[in-house]
Amino acid sequence: MLDLAITWDWIAFAVRWLHVITAIAWIGSSFYFIALDLGLQKAPHLPVGAHGEEWQVHGGGFYHIQKYLVAPEMMPEHLTWFKWESYSTWLSGAAMLMIVYWVGGELFLIDPEKADLALWQGILISAGSLTIGWLVYDYLCKSGLGERPTLLMVLLFVLLVIMGWGYNHIFTGRAMMLHLGAFTATIMTANVFFIIMPNQRIVVADLKAGRKPDPKYGKIAKLRSTHNNYLTLPVIFLMLSNHYPLAFATQYNWIIAALVFLMGVTIRHFFNTMHARRTPPYWTWAVTAVLFILIIWLSNLGYGTPEADEEAALTPTQQVFASDESFDQVRDVVLGRCSMCHAREPFYEGIHWAPKHLYLETDKDIAAAARMIYIQAGVTTAMPPANVSFISPEERELLADWYRRASGQLSFSLASR
């Protein structure tokens, strides 16, 4: 019989793997086409309507690429569309959001010290907030600001800063970073789904009907594609931030996220300028370095470590794990083998903050992290690293049996309702 917790962890792993693969495909094609577009060269022999050409060598062969700013005179027989990379990345990312931050919401999503929310309320805010950015951003793009791209980007940055600040007043720092990344990624994928692809379909339909395509559709799509290009690097940082408490678990985490967006702009500006065969703006690296130093400084100003609350009320699910017959023994094992690192003030040499911002000091801490304890220290030897606290096979078996027994009781009580 398959263990549900282990199976669920493998499903999460598979979805994360899919998300990384599709993201690589989307980012790769996005960066390639921006670089290609910026590197196009004018030539006297270009066909009618061609904007520029590029010669490239790869894989033992030469490629001759031409771009038509609006459309060629005739519809080509074969046309490759680039869309599924974006859609698959967003869909797999949404699945990861549900698996980690909705199903595991009591541990990773809701911060009761910031907002007194039920899990369902947090999930509702999580899902609903992702649409807000697209609606506001799309409105701005369709207004007269579409003709003022720099001002438009500044306003988009302001929107992202506001959302980061707002998320930080509701969710855990880890969830704030992840949701800000998902918020931005939603804008990027919506650009593809609602603007870029429909505009390209209009141009293709005009070609098939023998009509001359309107150049405005290509211009609009190009603007959205450029925005996506500048947003990509910050989104990658935000998606990886859950591995680094100094990024998400500090007092000024939302400001750190804002500075990361600025770093993404400076880095992309350097490479976009270089791909356009202009003198690279090396000053952008100095600005990026200053921003990074500022991030390091902010992370040192305040590490958001809550006080341990021994009297904190347990949720019904946590009560099941804390009331198990072996919980006193489990508590002894966790406090003796794990809490020297997973503490609000770690005392293990070289550990300055709890790994992954996970605390294992109170009954509530331990009950809330029951599944993670089971996976990391019960059925696998991932924790402690190199078994530095000498947890024994018998203690691992105790942790595993505790989780299985309590989760079985929980499943039975749910089924009998």
N, C-alpha and C positions, 0 to 999 in steps of 0.2 A: 504494500500500500504506500502510495506516494505521500510524503510529508508536505502538508499544505504550505508551511512557512518556507521550506526549502524550494518548493516548486515556484512559489510566488517570487522569491528572490531571483531565481533563474529567469523568470518571465521579465522581471525588471531589468536584469542584465541584458537580455535579448533586445528589449525595447531601447535601452541605452545604446547598445551596439548599433542598432538600426539608425538611431538618431545621429550618432557620430558619423556613420558612413554617408548618410544622405546629406548631412551638413557639409562634409568634405566635398561632395559632388557639387552642391549648390555654390559654396564659396569658391571652389576652384573655377567653375564656369563663369561666375560673376567677375572674379578678378581677371580671368583671361580676357573676357570680352571688353572690359574697361581698358585694359592695357592695349588690346588690339585696336580699339577705337581711337585711343589717344595716339597710337603710333602710325596711323594711316598716312600715306604719302601721296601727294598730288603727282600726276604723270600725264604727259600730253596724249598718250595713246589710250586713255581710259574710255570705255564705252559711254554712250549717252546716259546721263543720269547718275553715273558712278561718282562717288564723293572722294574716294581714295583707294589705295591698294597697299598690301603688305606682303613681303616675301619672308617666309619662315622655314627653318630647317629643323626636323625632329624625326627620330626613329629611322634614320637612314634615307630620308626622302625630303623633297622640297614641297612647300605648300605656297600657292599663289592665291591670296584672298583679296577680294574686292568688296567694298561696301557701297550700297546705294542708299543715299540719304533718305529718300522717300520710298522708291520701289523701282525694280527694273521695268523695262517696257513690256515684257511678257512674263506671265507666271511660270516659274521653273517647274519641271516635272516632279522633282523631289525637293521637299522642304523639311528641314529638321527644326522642331520646336523645342525650346528649353523652358520647361515649366514644372515637370514632375519632381525635379530636384528640390524646388522650393516647397511644393505642396507636401512632399514626403517628409521633409525636414520639420515643417510645422506640425503635421499630424503626429509624427513620432514624438516630437517635443511635448505636444499636448498630452499624449499618453503617459509620458514620463512625469509630467506635472500631476496628473491624476494618481499615478501609482505612488509617488513619493510624498507629495504634499497634500493630497486629499485623503487617501487611505491612511497615510501616516500623519495626518494633520495634528493630532494631539501632541506629537513630539516635535514636528518640524514646521508647522504652519502657524498655529495660534500661540501668541504670547500673552497670557492672562495679565501680566504686569503692564501691558500697553493698552489692551482693550478686552473688556469682559464680553467675549463672544462665544456662542456655541459653535461647534465644529461646522454645522451646516451653514451658519451665517458666514464663517470664514470662507468656505467653499464658494458660496454665492458671490461674495466680494471678489474672490480670486477669478472666477469665470467671467463675471460681468465687467470687471475693470479692464480686461484685455481689449474690449471693443471701443473703449472711450478714446484711446489714443488715435486709433484709425479714423474715427469720425471727426475729431477735431483737426487732425493733420490733413485729411482729405478736403475738409472745408477750406482750410488755409490755402492748400494748393490750387483749389478751383477759384479762389478769389483773385484779386489783382496781384496778390503776393507771388503768384506763379511766375510773374515776369521779374521778380526781384529775388532770385534764388538765395543770395547771401542772407538777406533779412529773414527769409523763410526758414533757413537752417538755424538761425539764431532763435527764432520762436519755437522751433521743434526742440531745440536744446532746453529752453525754458520749460516746455511741457514735460520733458523727461525728468528734469530736476524736481518739478512739483510732484510728479508721480512717485519718484523715489522717496521724497519726504513724506508723502501720504502713506505709502506702503509701510514705511518704517514706524508709523504711529499705530499700525494695526497688526502687522505680522512680525515673526522673528526676523532677526537680521539676515539669516540664511534665506528665508523665504522672500524677504524684500529684494535682495539681489537677483534671485531667480525670477521673480515676477517682473522686475524691471526689464530683465533680458527677454522674457516671454512677451511683454508689452511691446518692446521694440521689434522683436521678430514678427509679431502679428502685423505691425505696420508694414514691414518689408514683404511678407507673403501676400498681404492684402494688395499691396502695390502691383504685384505680379498678377494676382487673380482678377482684381477689379479694374485695373487700368492698363497695364502693359499688354497682357494677352488680348483683351477685347479690342484695343486699338490696333494691334497687329492683325486681328481677324477682319477688321474693317478694311484695312489696306489690301489684304488678300482677296476679300470679296470684291473690291473695286477692280482689282487686276483681272479677276475671272470674268467680270461683267464688261470689261473693256473700258472702264472709266479711269480717269486720271486720279490717283489717290491724293487726298489732301495732306500736305506736309505737316499740318498741325498735330496729327496723331503720333507721328514719329517723334516730334519735339516734346510732347507731353510724356511719352513713354521714356524718352531719354532722361528727362528731369527726375522721374521716379527711380530709374535705374541708378542714377548718380547718387541719389540719397541713400539707396540701399548699400552702395559701395562704401560710403562713409560710416554707415552704422554697423557694418559687419564686425570689425575688430572689437568694439565695446561689447557686442552681444556675446562673442566668444569668451571674453573675460568674465562677464556676468554668469555665464553658464558654468564656468569652471570655479567660480568663487566659493562654492560650497565646500571646497577642499581647504580653504584658507581662512581660519577664524580672524586673522588680523585684518582681513578685508570686510567680512560680514558682521563680526561680533564686536565692533568698536562703536564708541559713542557717535562718531561722525561718519558712519558707513554710507549714508546717503550722499554726503559730500564727496567721499571717495569715489562713489559710482559716477557722480557728475564729472569729476576730474578725469575719470577713465574715458568718458565720451570725448572730452577735449583731446586726450592723448590719441584716440582713434582718428580724429580729424587731422592732427599734425602728422601722424605716420602716413596716413593715406595720401595727404597732400604731397608729401615728399615723393612717394612712389608714382603717383599719378603724373606729377611734373616730369619725373625721370622717364616714364613711358612715353610722354609726349615729346621726348628728345629735346627738352629745354634744360637749361642749367638747373641742376637739382638744388632746391632750397635747403642747404645744410643747416640753416638756423633752426629748422623744425626739430632737429634732434636735440638741440640745446633746450628748446621749449619743452619737449617731451621729457627730458631728464629733470628739469625743474619741477614739472607736474608730478613726476614719480617721487621725487624727494619730498614734495609737499604731502603726497599720500602717506609716505613712511612716517612723516612727522605727525600727521593727523592720527594715525593708528597708535602712536605712542601717547597721545593726549588722554585717551580714556578708553579702557577696555570694558565693555559693557558686561560686567559680571554680577548677576543678581545675587542677593543674599539667600542662603539656604533657609527654607521655611519648613521646619519640622512638623508644623501643625496644618500644612496645606491640605485641603480637601482632595481626596482621590476621586477620579471619575468612576462610574460603575465598572468599566472595563478594568481599570487599575485595581479596584477593590478585589476583583476576582483573583488577580495575581498576588496581591498582598495578603490575602486571607488563606492562601494555600498552606497546607500542613507543614511544608518544608521551607516556608519563606524565611523563618528565623535563621536556618542554616544557609540559605541562599544569600541573605543579607550579610552574614559573616564572611562568606567567600568573596562577595563583591567588594565589601569594605576592605578586606585584607589583601585582595589581589588586583583590584582595579582602581579604587578611589584615590590611590596615591597620585595618579595622573588625572583621572576624571573627577577632579575636585574644583571648587570655586577658587581655591588657593592651593594649587598642586604643590606637593613637597618632594616629588621625585626629582632628582638632580637633572637639570637641563630642560625640564618641562615647565614652561612659564604660563601656559593656559591649557585648559582641558582640550584634548584632541577632538576635533569636529564640534567643539563647544558642547560636548555631551557630559553632563554631570551625573555621578553615581554615588551620592552621599545619603540621601534621605529615602524613606520608603516610597515616596511618590516618584523620585528620580528612577529608582530601580524598577518599579512596576511599570512606569511609562516606557522604559527601554527594554522591556522583557524580550521582545522579538529580536532586537539587535544583540542582546546578551546571548540569546540562544544560538543565533547564527555565528556570531563572532567568537564566542568562547565556549559554547556548548557542543555543537556538532562539527565545528572547525577549530583549528588552532591559530586563527588569525590574531586573536588577542589573548594574552598580552604579546606584543611583538617579541619574537625570540624567547617567549615564555620567561621574561625577565623577573616576573614575580613568582615563578615556580608553581603555577597552578597544576594540580595533580589530575590524572585521568579520572579519579573518583569524583573530584570536584566538578570537572566538566560534565560528567554523567549526572551529577546532582542538578546542575543548571539545566541540562537538556530535559531531564525528567520533570522538573518543576514547570517548565514552559509547556511541555506536551500535556501534562495533567491539567494545568490551569486553562489552557486554550481549549482543551477538550470539554471541560466544564462550561466554558464560555459558549462554545458552539452548541452544547446541549441546551443551555438556558435560552439561547436565542431561538433554537428550533422548537422549543416547547411553548413559546409565547403564542 
